[in-house]
Amino acid sequence: MKKTSVTLIIILTMLITTSVAYASPAASENFISPLSGGEENPAVDTNARGVAIYKLSNDGTALQYKLIVANIEDVTQAHIHCGGPGVNGPVVAFLFGFDPAGVTINGVLAEGTITAANVIPRPDSAACPGGVANFDELLAKIRSGNAYTNVHTIANPGGEIRGQIR
């Protein structure tokens, strides 16, 4: 598939997801995280792109996610991190991996559900003010713009594409 076709697919997915977010009932919440190398700290020069889509269950106890990537090779892992824009913070939930050999895929890299059992507690720090002790605190970080999605590769172990969750 050509790079422009994959990019178009990602853009269409983002538009559809955004329209679904506005049509959803008020009891649930939707979040999106557009991913690029320019959002990494420091920025990474890459053609890779992606989007992570999150949907909170009506009862507020589970966060479903779908992580879609394009033009990226040798993905080893992907996470939600605590941290504001430009801040490299600690991992608070796994989305994919660890796969030391890396995987190359254009499309859905991972999908699943995050619950309280999946949250990795983190203490208060400069990168993660107030810390994250539980699922509700992870949601508070997401709602305040202080959480991001990060996709790591063999070539860029610190992260190749990243985006704040909003």
Number of C-alpha atoms within 10 A of each C-alpha: 6 8 13 9 11 18 19 12 15 21 15 12 15 19 12 11 17 15 11 12 18 11 9 12 10 9 10 13 17 19 19 23 21 22 26 23 22 16 20 22 16 14 15 18 12 13 14 19 24 28 25 28 23 25 19 19 15 13 8 15 13 18 21 15 20 17 23 22 26 22 17 20 18 17 27 22 22 24 20 25 28 27 25 20 17 14 18 20 21 21 20 22 22 18 23 18 16 13 13 12 11 17 16 16 15 19 15 14 22 15 16 13 15 19 15 15 9 15 20 17 17 18 12 12 12 12 17 21 16 13 20 22 16 17 23 15 15 24 18 13 23 21 14 12 16 23 29 30 28 28 30 24 23 18 13 14 12 16 26 30 31 31 26 25 26 17
